[in-house]
Amino acid sequence: MIRNLSRVVRRAYRRTVDLSHPARSPLGSAVENCVVYRKGGRQPGDWAPDEAIRRTREGRDGFVWIGLHEPTEDEFAGLAKLFGLHPLAVEDAIHAHQRPKVERYDDTVFAVFKTVRYVEHEQLTATSEVVDTGELMVFAGRDFVITIRHGHHGSLGPLREALERLPDQLRKGPSAVLHAIADQVVDDYVEVTDAIQNDIEAVETAVFAERTARGDAGQIYQLKRELLELKRAVVPLHRPLQILAHEPPGAVSPEIQPYFRDVADHLARATEQINAFDGLLDSILQAHVAQVTVAQNEDMRKITAWAAIVAVPTMICGIYGMNFDHMPELHWTYGYPLALGVIAGLCLTIYRGFRRNGWL
């Protein structure tokens, strides 16, 4: 009940996506969203990218934030030329499937983040999807930020709204946006990690419950696979955050460094939890295998005990079935009832012995 209640709470507080907001791209399309910020405030109006960057550079203040969702090569070519983006970074941004990283191309920083989302499910099965991953690429220059999202989650609309309520932070420029994105991505890691803990506890309870001691190995393996997918997103981000916190490229403002160190601390917490969960699942799997082995041994003992009991009447009936003329009590009136009594007595004695020793 507590686990189901926690899932309801997570659903209630999960960030929602309002696609009518002008700062968000409709899911499944590559519509450009272009916003201009000056002196920590958002400038009204709809801007074309070329006009927005021209006005920004003429005024020598503010920056442009352009958001895209899964653009094709043709759709992104114009922006790449307009902002002078490096071809290698452009190729990575379009085709995705990159490891988390931070690279510097002249005055532009190119960062790749893996986004994650916990997939709600009523009951964990051997085929349940637990973690859904996507990618988020960020180009950050002196006066522009371009974000490219791959996957059907990780919307930056709520993040943009939160930043717009912090004008002092927005005045720090594109570096503040890069930090906010990294912070949201890592916060999602922590949230997903906490949610997975409930599934691990459910599997652990099932394995060690008396009535279902054998559990389900498929659930354990599925959790390990999903945890591995989360680990591939979280662990490689450690080095990029260290670069941003201690060796920032020129496009990252030095006053943002302490913020990246804070994000790195949160990432370390998520990494430690994931490593601990991985070890715990190994222990649960070993316990499951041990329980299966013990259960099989118990079954073999029961089978052996019943085979020993059945061997008594088999032996006696086999002897009297040899059809010799001179056999004990063969022609006695009470010989047959006596044989049955001896068989029953011996079987009962052996049964009680096995019960006393815990074999039955």
Disulfide bonds with the S-S distance in Angstrom:
none
